[in-house]
């Protein structure tokens, strides 16, 4: 199952100029919030419900 896995290290992510994150669902609020706080995201696309949940974090 891992023969198609492509993974980047945290250092790889941090060194990229643009880091896009597309997320849907309030169940992903904690993980999305953590990624934002860690500085791993420069561009974010979320659904309305998750956007509201992130504002309330």
mmCIF file as Biopython writes it, N, C-alpha, C and O atoms, coordinates in Angstrom:
data_model
#
loop_
_atom_site.group_PDB
_atom_site.id
_atom_site.type_symbol
_atom_site.label_atom_id
_atom_site.label_alt_id
_atom_site.label_comp_id
_atom_site.label_asym_id
_atom_site.label_entity_id
_atom_site.label_seq_id
_atom_site.pdbx_PDB_ins_code
_atom_site.Cartn_x
_atom_site.Cartn_y
_atom_site.Cartn_z
_atom_site.occupancy
_atom_site.B_iso_or_equiv
_atom_site.auth_seq_id
_atom_site.auth_asym_id
_atom_site.pdbx_PDB_model_num
ATOM 1   N N  . UNK A ? 1  ? 0.806   -1.220 0.000  1.0 0.0 1  A 1 
ATOM 2   C CA . UNK A ? 1  ? 0.000   0.000  0.000  1.0 0.0 1  A 1 
ATOM 3   C C  . UNK A ? 1  ? 0.840   1.271  0.000  1.0 0.0 1  A 1 
ATOM 4   O O  . UNK A ? 1  ? 0.347   2.329  -0.390 1.0 0.0 1  A 1 
ATOM 5   N N  . UNK A ? 2  ? 2.087   1.193  0.425  1.0 0.0 2  A 1 
ATOM 6   C CA . UNK A ? 2  ? 2.940   2.376  0.502  1.0 0.0 2  A 1 
ATOM 7   C C  . UNK A ? 2  ? 3.748   2.611  -0.762 1.0 0.0 2  A 1 
ATOM 8   O O  . UNK A ? 2  ? 4.547   3.547  -0.815 1.0 0.0 2  A 1 
ATOM 9   N N  . UNK A ? 3  ? 3.557   1.780  -1.781 1.0 0.0 3  A 1 
ATOM 10  C CA . UNK A ? 3  ? 4.345   1.945  -2.997 1.0 0.0 3  A 1 
ATOM 11  C C  . UNK A ? 3  ? 3.942   3.181  -3.788 1.0 0.0 3  A 1 
ATOM 12  O O  . UNK A ? 3  ? 4.660   3.595  -4.697 1.0 0.0 3  A 1 
ATOM 13  N N  . UNK A ? 4  ? 2.808   3.771  -3.453 1.0 0.0 4  A 1 
ATOM 14  C CA . UNK A ? 4  ? 2.356   4.986  -4.139 1.0 0.0 4  A 1 
ATOM 15  C C  . UNK A ? 4  ? 2.388   6.212  -3.237 1.0 0.0 4  A 1 
ATOM 16  O O  . UNK A ? 4  ? 1.877   7.271  -3.602 1.0 0.0 4  A 1 
ATOM 17  N N  . UNK A ? 5  ? 2.969   6.073  -2.097 1.0 0.0 5  A 1 
ATOM 18  C CA . UNK A ? 5  ? 3.022   7.160  -1.118 1.0 0.0 5  A 1 
ATOM 19  C C  . UNK A ? 5  ? 4.114   8.159  -1.477 1.0 0.0 5  A 1 
ATOM 20  O O  . UNK A ? 5  ? 5.261   7.785  -1.724 1.0 0.0 5  A 1 
ATOM 21  N N  . UNK A ? 6  ? 3.745   9.416  -1.502 1.0 0.0 6  A 1 
ATOM 22  C CA . UNK A ? 6  ? 4.706   10.499 -1.681 1.0 0.0 6  A 1 
ATOM 23  C C  . UNK A ? 6  ? 4.620   11.359 -0.430 1.0 0.0 6  A 1 
ATOM 24  O O  . UNK A ? 6  ? 3.552   11.869 -0.091 1.0 0.0 6  A 1 
ATOM 25  N N  . UNK A ? 7  ? 5.733   11.516 0.247  1.0 0.0 7  A 1 
ATOM 26  C CA . UNK A ? 7  ? 5.714   12.257 1.504  1.0 0.0 7  A 1 
ATOM 27  C C  . UNK A ? 7  ? 6.820   13.300 1.522  1.0 0.0 7  A 1 
ATOM 28  O O  . UNK A ? 7  ? 7.895   13.105 0.954  1.0 0.0 7  A 1 
ATOM 29  N N  . UNK A ? 8  ? 6.535   14.397 2.181  1.0 0.0 8  A 1 
ATOM 30  C CA . UNK A ? 8  ? 7.518   15.466 2.357  1.0 0.0 8  A 1 
ATOM 31  C C  . UNK A ? 8  ? 7.827   15.587 3.841  1.0 0.0 8  A 1 
ATOM 32  O O  . UNK A ? 8  ? 6.955   15.386 4.686  1.0 0.0 8  A 1 
ATOM 33  N N  . UNK A ? 9  ? 9.052   15.911 4.142  1.0 0.0 9  A 1 
ATOM 34  C CA . UNK A ? 9  ? 9.422   16.143 5.536  1.0 0.0 9  A 1 
ATOM 35  C C  . UNK A ? 9  ? 8.926   17.526 5.956  1.0 0.0 9  A 1 
ATOM 36  O O  . UNK A ? 9  ? 8.570   18.346 5.109  1.0 0.0 9  A 1 
ATOM 37  N N  . UNK A ? 10 ? 8.903   17.778 7.251  1.0 0.0 10 A 1 
ATOM 38  C CA . UNK A ? 10 ? 8.499   19.100 7.734  1.0 0.0 10 A 1 
ATOM 39  C C  . UNK A ? 10 ? 9.446   20.177 7.221  1.0 0.0 10 A 1 
ATOM 40  O O  . UNK A ? 10 ? 9.014   21.287 6.911  1.0 0.0 10 A 1 
ATOM 41  N N  . UNK A ? 11 ? 10.725  19.859 7.130  1.0 0.0 11 A 1 
ATOM 42  C CA . UNK A ? 11 ? 11.685  20.829 6.587  1.0 0.0 11 A 1 
ATOM 43  C C  . UNK A ? 11 ? 11.388  21.129 5.122  1.0 0.0 11 A 1 
ATOM 44  O O  . UNK A ? 11 ? 11.502  22.274 4.685  1.0 0.0 11 A 1 
ATOM 45  N N  . UNK A ? 12 ? 11.005  20.096 4.357  1.0 0.0 12 A 1 
ATOM 46  C CA . UNK A ? 12 ? 10.622  20.308 2.958  1.0 0.0 12 A 1 
ATOM 47  C C  . UNK A ? 12 ? 9.417   21.245 2.874  1.0 0.0 12 A 1 
ATOM 48  O O  . UNK A ? 12 ? 9.383   22.152 2.042  1.0 0.0 12 A 1 
ATOM 49  N N  . UNK A ? 13 ? 8.437   21.019 3.736  1.0 0.0 13 A 1 
ATOM 50  C CA . UNK A ? 13 ? 7.239   21.863 3.727  1.0 0.0 13 A 1 
ATOM 51  C C  . UNK A ? 13 ? 7.580   23.307 4.085  1.0 0.0 13 A 1 
ATOM 52  O O  . UNK A ? 13 ? 7.117   24.242 3.432  1.0 0.0 13 A 1 
ATOM 53  N N  . UNK A ? 14 ? 8.377   23.476 5.103  1.0 0.0 14 A 1 
ATOM 54  C CA . UNK A ? 14 ? 8.715   24.834 5.543  1.0 0.0 14 A 1 
ATOM 55  C C  . UNK A ? 14 ? 9.534   25.597 4.508  1.0 0.0 14 A 1 
ATOM 56  O O  . UNK A ? 14 ? 9.460   26.824 4.441  1.0 0.0 14 A 1 
ATOM 57  N N  . UNK A ? 15 ? 10.307  24.886 3.706  1.0 0.0 15 A 1 
ATOM 58  C CA . UNK A ? 15 ? 11.153  25.570 2.724  1.0 0.0 15 A 1 
ATOM 59  C C  . UNK A ? 15 ? 10.406  25.924 1.439  1.0 0.0 15 A 1 
ATOM 60  O O  . UNK A ? 15 ? 10.918  26.691 0.623  1.0 0.0 15 A 1 
ATOM 61  N N  . UNK A ? 16 ? 9.214   25.383 1.249  1.0 0.0 16 A 1 
ATOM 62  C CA . UNK A ? 16 ? 8.427   25.704 0.054  1.0 0.0 16 A 1 
ATOM 63  C C  . UNK A ? 16 ? 7.849   27.113 0.191  1.0 0.0 16 A 1 
ATOM 64  O O  . UNK A ? 16 ? 7.370   27.487 1.261  1.0 0.0 16 A 1 
ATOM 65  N N  . UNK A ? 17 ? 7.894   27.894 -0.891 1.0 0.0 17 A 1 
ATOM 66  C CA . UNK A ? 17 ? 7.366   29.264 -0.838 1.0 0.0 17 A 1 
ATOM 67  C C  . UNK A ? 17 ? 5.858   29.280 -0.676 1.0 0.0 17 A 1 
ATOM 68  O O  . UNK A ? 17 ? 5.329   30.082 0.093  1.0 0.0 17 A 1 
ATOM 69  N N  . UNK A ? 18 ? 5.161   28.412 -1.384 1.0 0.0 18 A 1 
ATOM 70  C CA . UNK A ? 18 ? 3.703   28.349 -1.297 1.0 0.0 18 A 1 
ATOM 71  C C  . UNK A ? 18 ? 3.297   26.976 -0.788 1.0 0.0 18 A 1 
ATOM 72  O O  . UNK A ? 18 ? 3.710   25.947 -1.323 1.0 0.0 18 A 1 
ATOM 73  N N  . UNK A ? 19 ? 2.477   26.983 0.259  1.0 0.0 19 A 1 
ATOM 74  C CA . UNK A ? 19 ? 2.011   25.741 0.862  1.0 0.0 19 A 1 
ATOM 75  C C  . UNK A ? 19 ? 0.490   25.795 0.964  1.0 0.0 19 A 1 
ATOM 76  O O  . UNK A ? 19 ? -0.062  26.492 1.815  1.0 0.0 19 A 1 
ATOM 77  N N  . UNK A ? 20 ? -0.176  25.053 0.092  1.0 0.0 20 A 1 
ATOM 78  C CA . UNK A ? 20 ? -1.627  25.050 0.007  1.0 0.0 20 A 1 
ATOM 79  C C  . UNK A ? 20 ? -2.206  23.952 0.887  1.0 0.0 20 A 1 
ATOM 80  O O  . UNK A ? 20 ? -1.670  22.846 0.957  1.0 0.0 20 A 1 
ATOM 81  N N  . UNK A ? 21 ? -3.309  24.273 1.556  1.0 0.0 21 A 1 
ATOM 82  C CA . UNK A ? 21 ? -4.032  23.279 2.337  1.0 0.0 21 A 1 
ATOM 83  C C  . UNK A ? 21 ? -5.508  23.418 2.002  1.0 0.0 21 A 1 
ATOM 84  O O  . UNK A ? 21 ? -6.088  24.491 2.171  1.0 0.0 21 A 1 
ATOM 85  N N  . UNK A ? 22 ? -6.113  22.346 1.532  1.0 0.0 22 A 1 
ATOM 86  C CA . UNK A ? 22 ? -7.550  22.309 1.250  1.0 0.0 22 A 1 
ATOM 87  C C  . UNK A ? 22 ? -8.170  21.296 2.203  1.0 0.0 22 A 1 
ATOM 88  O O  . UNK A ? 22 ? -7.775  20.130 2.226  1.0 0.0 22 A 1 
ATOM 89  N N  . UNK A ? 23 ? -9.145  21.750 2.991  1.0 0.0 23 A 1 
ATOM 90  C CA . UNK A ? 23 ? -9.723  20.907 4.030  1.0 0.0 23 A 1 
ATOM 91  C C  . UNK A ? 23 ? -11.233 21.091 4.049  1.0 0.0 23 A 1 
ATOM 92  O O  . UNK A ? 23 ? -11.741 22.188 3.814  1.0 0.0 23 A 1 
ATOM 93  N N  . UNK A ? 24 ? -11.939 20.011 4.331  1.0 0.0 24 A 1 
ATOM 94  C CA . UNK A ? 24 ? -13.397 20.064 4.426  1.0 0.0 24 A 1 
ATOM 95  C C  . UNK A ? 24 ? -13.829 19.273 5.655  1.0 0.0 24 A 1 
ATOM 96  O O  . UNK A ? 24 ? -13.406 18.133 5.849  1.0 0.0 24 A 1 
ATOM 97  N N  . UNK A ? 25 ? -14.662 19.876 6.475  1.0 0.0 25 A 1 
ATOM 98  C CA . UNK A ? 25 ? -15.225 19.177 7.623  1.0 0.0 25 A 1 
ATOM 99  C C  . UNK A ? 25 ? -14.698 19.680 8.956  1.0 0.0 25 A 1 
ATOM 100 O O  . UNK A ? 25 ? -13.492 19.829 9.148  1.0 0.0 25 A 1 
ATOM 101 N N  . UNK A ? 26 ? -15.627 19.940 9.880  1.0 0.0 26 A 1 
ATOM 102 C CA . UNK A ? 26 ? -15.245 20.463 11.191 1.0 0.0 26 A 1 
ATOM 103 C C  . UNK A ? 26 ? -14.466 19.442 12.009 1.0 0.0 26 A 1 
ATOM 104 O O  . UNK A ? 26 ? -13.784 19.812 12.965 1.0 0.0 26 A 1 
ATOM 105 N N  . UNK A ? 27 ? -14.554 18.167 11.652 1.0 0.0 27 A 1 
ATOM 106 C CA . UNK A ? 27 ? -13.796 17.147 12.368 1.0 0.0 27 A 1 
ATOM 107 C C  . UNK A ? 27 ? -12.292 17.297 12.147 1.0 0.0 27 A 1 
ATOM 108 O O  . UNK A ? 27 ? -11.497 16.675 12.851 1.0 0.0 27 A 1 
ATOM 109 N N  . UNK A ? 28 ? -11.904 18.106 11.189 1.0 0.0 28 A 1 
ATOM 110 C CA . UNK A ? 28 ? -10.486 18.350 10.913 1.0 0.0 28 A 1 
ATOM 111 C C  . UNK A ? 28 ? -10.012 19.703 11.471 1.0 0.0 28 A 1 
ATOM 112 O O  . UNK A ? 28 ? -8.937  20.186 11.115 1.0 0.0 28 A 1 
ATOM 113 N N  . UNK A ? 29 ? -10.811 20.295 12.330 1.0 0.0 29 A 1 
ATOM 114 C CA . UNK A ? 29 ? -10.501 21.622 12.868 1.0 0.0 29 A 1 
ATOM 115 C C  . UNK A ? 29 ? -9.200  21.628 13.664 1.0 0.0 29 A 1 
ATOM 116 O O  . UNK A ? 29 ? -8.354  22.499 13.457 1.0 0.0 29 A 1 
ATOM 117 N N  . UNK A ? 30 ? -9.033  20.680 14.559 1.0 0.0 30 A 1 
ATOM 118 C CA . UNK A ? 30 ? -7.830  20.671 15.399 1.0 0.0 30 A 1 
ATOM 119 C C  . UNK A ? 30 ? -6.562  20.512 14.563 1.0 0.0 30 A 1 
ATOM 120 O O  . UNK A ? 30 ? -5.576  21.213 14.792 1.0 0.0 30 A 1 
ATOM 121 N N  . UNK A ? 31 ? -6.581  19.600 13.600 1.0 0.0 31 A 1 
ATOM 122 C CA . UNK A ? 31 ? -5.403  19.374 12.756 1.0 0.0 31 A 1 
ATOM 123 C C  . UNK A ? 31 ? -5.117  20.591 11.884 1.0 0.0 31 A 1 
ATOM 124 O O  . UNK A ? 31 ? -3.959  20.962 11.693 1.0 0.0 31 A 1 
ATOM 125 N N  . UNK A ? 32 ? -6.170  21.212 11.354 1.0 0.0 32 A 1 
ATOM 126 C CA . UNK A ? 32 ? -5.998  22.401 10.520 1.0 0.0 32 A 1 
ATOM 127 C C  . UNK A ? 32 ? -5.440  23.546 11.352 1.0 0.0 32 A 1 
ATOM 128 O O  . UNK A ? 32 ? -4.529  24.251 10.919 1.0 0.0 32 A 1 
ATOM 129 N N  . UNK A ? 33 ? -5.986  23.725 12.538 1.0 0.0 33 A 1 
ATOM 130 C CA . UNK A ? 33 ? -5.516  24.775 13.447 1.0 0.0 33 A 1 
ATOM 131 C C  . UNK A ? 33 ? -4.045  24.558 13.799 1.0 0.0 33 A 1 
ATOM 132 O O  . UNK A ? 33 ? -3.271  25.514 13.845 1.0 0.0 33 A 1 
ATOM 133 N N  . UNK A ? 34 ? -3.662  23.320 14.044 1.0 0.0 34 A 1 
ATOM 134 C CA . UNK A ? 34 ? -2.269  23.011 14.374 1.0 0.0 34 A 1 
ATOM 135 C C  . UNK A ? 34 ? -1.345  23.322 13.201 1.0 0.0 34 A 1 
ATOM 136 O O  . UNK A ? 34 ? -0.261  23.873 13.397 1.0 0.0 34 A 1 
ATOM 137 N N  . UNK A ? 35 ? -1.760  22.977 11.991 1.0 0.0 35 A 1 
ATOM 138 C CA . UNK A ? 35 ? -0.943  23.258 10.801 1.0 0.0 35 A 1 
ATOM 139 C C  . UNK A ? 35 ? -0.776  24.759 10.603 1.0 0.0 35 A 1 
ATOM 140 O O  . UNK A ? 35 ? 0.309   25.224 10.254 1.0 0.0 35 A 1 
ATOM 141 N N  . UNK A ? 36 ? -1.844  25.514 10.824 1.0 0.0 36 A 1 
ATOM 142 C CA . UNK A ? 36 ? -1.766  26.967 10.701 1.0 0.0 36 A 1 
ATOM 143 C C  . UNK A ? 36 ? -0.829  27.556 11.755 1.0 0.0 36 A 1 
ATOM 144 O O  . UNK A ? 36 ? 0.010   28.401 11.441 1.0 0.0 36 A 1 
ATOM 145 N N  . UNK A ? 37 ? -0.970  27.113 12.992 1.0 0.0 37 A 1 
ATOM 146 C CA . UNK A ? 37 ? -0.121  27.623 14.076 1.0 0.0 37 A 1 
ATOM 147 C C  . UNK A ? 37 ? 1.343   27.248 13.896 1.0 0.0 37 A 1 
ATOM 148 O O  . UNK A ? 37 ? 2.232   27.969 14.348 1.0 0.0 37 A 1 
ATOM 149 N N  . UNK A ? 38 ? 1.593   26.125 13.241 1.0 0.0 38 A 1 
ATOM 150 C CA . UNK A ? 38 ? 2.971   25.682 13.016 1.0 0.0 38 A 1 
ATOM 151 C C  . UNK A ? 38 ? 3.620   26.398 11.837 1.0 0.0 38 A 1 
ATOM 152 O O  . UNK A ? 38 ? 4.806   26.206 11.570 1.0 0.0 38 A 1 
ATOM 153 N N  . UNK A ? 39 ? 2.850   27.221 11.135 1.0 0.0 39 A 1 
ATOM 154 C CA . UNK A ? 39 ? 3.394   27.945 9.994  1.0 0.0 39 A 1 
ATOM 155 C C  . UNK A ? 39 ? 3.586   27.086 8.764  1.0 0.0 39 A 1 
ATOM 156 O O  . UNK A ? 39 ? 4.408   27.407 7.906  1.0 0.0 39 A 1 
ATOM 157 N N  . UNK A ? 40 ? 2.837   25.997 8.665  1.0 0.0 40 A 1 
ATOM 158 C CA . UNK A ? 40 ? 2.988   25.077 7.537  1.0 0.0 40 A 1 
ATOM 159 C C  . UNK A ? 40 ? 2.126   25.451 6.343  1.0 0.0 40 A 1 
ATOM 160 O O  . UNK A ? 40 ? 2.223   24.818 5.291  1.0 0.0 40 A 1 
ATOM 161 N N  . UNK A ? 41 ? 1.280   26.472 6.486  1.0 0.0 41 A 1 
ATOM 162 C CA . UNK A ? 41 ? 0.310   26.805 5.444  1.0 0.0 41 A 1 
ATOM 163 C C  . UNK A ? 41 ? 0.436   28.275 5.053  1.0 0.0 41 A 1 
ATOM 164 O O  . UNK A ? 41 ? 0.502   29.150 5.916  1.0 0.0 41 A 1 
ATOM 165 N N  . UNK A ? 42 ? 0.470   28.539 3.749  1.0 0.0 42 A 1 
ATOM 166 C CA . UNK A ? 42 ? 0.437   29.923 3.269  1.0 0.0 42 A 1 
ATOM 167 C C  . UNK A ? 42 ? -0.883  30.241 2.581  1.0 0.0 42 A 1 
ATOM 168 O O  . UNK A ? 42 ? -1.282  31.403 2.512  1.0 0.0 42 A 1 
ATOM 169 N N  . UNK A ? 43 ? -1.561  29.224 2.074  1.0 0.0 43 A 1 
ATOM 170 C CA . UNK A ? 43 ? -2.836  29.403 1.381  1.0 0.0 43 A 1 
ATOM 171 C C  . UNK A ? 43 ? -3.809  28.343 1.889  1.0 0.0 43 A 1 
ATOM 172 O O  . UNK A ? 43 ? -3.483  27.157 1.938  1.0 0.0 43 A 1 
ATOM 173 N N  . UNK A ? 44 ? -5.001  28.785 2.264  1.0 0.0 44 A 1 
ATOM 174 C CA . UNK A ? 44 ? -5.966  27.887 2.886  1.0 0.0 44 A 1 
ATOM 175 C C  . UNK A ? 44 ? -7.299  27.935 2.153  1.0 0.0 44 A 1 
ATOM 176 O O  . UNK A ? 44 ? -7.789  29.009 1.807  1.0 0.0 44 A 1 
ATOM 177 N N  . UNK A ? 45 ? -7.876  26.768 1.922  1.0 0.0 45 A 1 
ATOM 178 C CA . UNK A ? 45 ? -9.206  26.655 1.325  1.0 0.0 45 A 1 
ATOM 179 C C  . UNK A ? 45 ? -10.016 25.700 2.201  1.0 0.0 45 A 1 
ATOM 180 O O  . UNK A ? 45 ? -9.669  24.526 2.333  1.0 0.0 45 A 1 
ATOM 181 N N  . UNK A ? 46 ? -11.101 26.211 2.801  1.0 0.0 46 A 1 
ATOM 182 C CA . UNK A ? 46 ? -11.930 25.392 3.690  1.0 0.0 46 A 1 
ATOM 183 C C  . UNK A ? 46 ? -13.399 25.617 3.382  1.0 0.0 46 A 1 
ATOM 184 O O  . UNK A ? 46 ? -13.766 26.592 2.727  1.0 0.0 46 A 1 
ATOM 185 N N  . UNK A ? 47 ? -14.238 24.706 3.860  1.0 0.0 47 A 1 
ATOM 186 C CA . UNK A ? 47 ? -15.673 24.900 3.704  1.0 0.0 47 A 1 
ATOM 187 C C  . UNK A ? 47 ? -16.172 25.867 4.782  1.0 0.0 47 A 1 
ATOM 188 O O  . UNK A ? 47 ? -15.447 26.198 5.720  1.0 0.0 47 A 1 
ATOM 189 N N  . UNK A ? 48 ? -17.414 26.307 4.632  1.0 0.0 48 A 1 
ATOM 190 C CA . UNK A ? 48 ? -17.983 27.318 5.523  1.0 0.0 48 A 1 
ATOM 191 C C  . UNK A ? 48 ? -17.997 26.856 6.977  1.0 0.0 48 A 1 
ATOM 192 O O  . UNK A ? 48 ? -17.652 27.623 7.877  1.0 0.0 48 A 1 
ATOM 193 N N  . UNK A ? 49 ? -18.391 25.619 7.206  1.0 0.0 49 A 1 
ATOM 194 C CA . UNK A ? 49 ? -18.484 25.116 8.577  1.0 0.0 49 A 1 
ATOM 195 C C  . UNK A ? 49 ? -17.113 25.085 9.253  1.0 0.0 49 A 1 
ATOM 196 O O  . UNK A ? 49 ? -16.989 25.448 10.423 1.0 0.0 49 A 1 
ATOM 197 N N  . UNK A ? 50 ? -16.102 24.659 8.533  1.0 0.0 50 A 1 
ATOM 198 C CA . UNK A ? 50 ? -14.755 24.624 9.104  1.0 0.0 50 A 1 
ATOM 199 C C  . UNK A ? 50 ? -14.220 26.033 9.320  1.0 0.0 50 A 1 
ATOM 200 O O  . UNK A ? 50 ? -13.530 26.288 10.307 1.0 0.0 50 A 1 
ATOM 201 N N  . UNK A ? 51 ? -14.526 26.935 8.423  1.0 0.0 51 A 1 
ATOM 202 C CA . UNK A ? 51 ? -14.098 28.327 8.597  1.0 0.0 51 A 1 
ATOM 203 C C  . UNK A ? 51 ? -14.662 28.890 9.895  1.0 0.0 51 A 1 
ATOM 204 O O  . UNK A ? 51 ? -13.946 29.543 10.654 1.0 0.0 51 A 1 
ATOM 205 N N  . UNK A ? 52 ? -15.938 28.641 10.149 1.0 0.0 52 A 1 
ATOM 206 C CA . UNK A ? 52 ? -16.566 29.108 11.395 1.0 0.0 52 A 1 
ATOM 207 C C  . UNK A ? 52 ? -15.901 28.468 12.610 1.0 0.0 52 A 1 
ATOM 208 O O  . UNK A ? 52 ? -15.624 29.142 13.602 1.0 0.0 52 A 1 
ATOM 209 N N  . UNK A ? 53 ? -15.648 27.164 12.523 1.0 0.0 53 A 1 
ATOM 210 C CA . UNK A ? 53 ? -15.026 26.455 13.640 1.0 0.0 53 A 1 
ATOM 211 C C  . UNK A ? 53 ? -13.622 26.994 13.910 1.0 0.0 53 A 1 
ATOM 212 O O  . UNK A ? 53 ? -13.226 27.128 15.068 1.0 0.0 53 A 1 
ATOM 213 N N  . UNK A ? 54 ? -12.872 27.300 12.862 1.0 0.0 54 A 1 
ATOM 214 C CA . UNK A ? 54 ? -11.525 27.842 13.044 1.0 0.0 54 A 1 
ATOM 215 C C  . UNK A ? 54 ? -11.563 29.216 13.699 1.0 0.0 54 A 1 
ATOM 216 O O  . UNK A ? 54 ? -10.674 29.551 14.483 1.0 0.0 54 A 1 
ATOM 217 N N  . UNK A ? 55 ? -12.575 30.012 13.390 1.0 0.0 55 A 1 
ATOM 218 C CA . UNK A ? 55 ? -12.707 31.328 14.015 1.0 0.0 55 A 1 
ATOM 219 C C  . UNK A ? 55 ? -12.993 31.211 15.508 1.0 0.0 55 A 1 
ATOM 220 O O  . UNK A ? 55 ? -12.636 32.097 16.285 1.0 0.0 55 A 1 
ATOM 221 N N  . UNK A ? 56 ? -13.635 30.118 15.906 1.0 0.0 56 A 1 
ATOM 222 C CA . UNK A ? 56 ? -13.995 29.914 17.307 1.0 0.0 56 A 1 
ATOM 223 C C  . UNK A ? 56 ? -12.904 29.216 18.110 1.0 0.0 56 A 1 
ATOM 224 O O  . UNK A ? 56 ? -13.040 29.079 19.326 1.0 0.0 56 A 1 
ATOM 225 N N  . UNK A ? 57 ? -11.838 28.777 17.475 1.0 0.0 57 A 1 
ATOM 226 C CA . UNK A ? 57 ? -10.744 28.059 18.187 1.0 0.0 57 A 1 
ATOM 227 C C  . UNK A ? 57 ? -9.999  29.009 19.097 1.0 0.0 57 A 1 
ATOM 228 O O  . UNK A ? 57 ? -9.055  28.602 19.774 1.0 0.0 57 A 1 
#
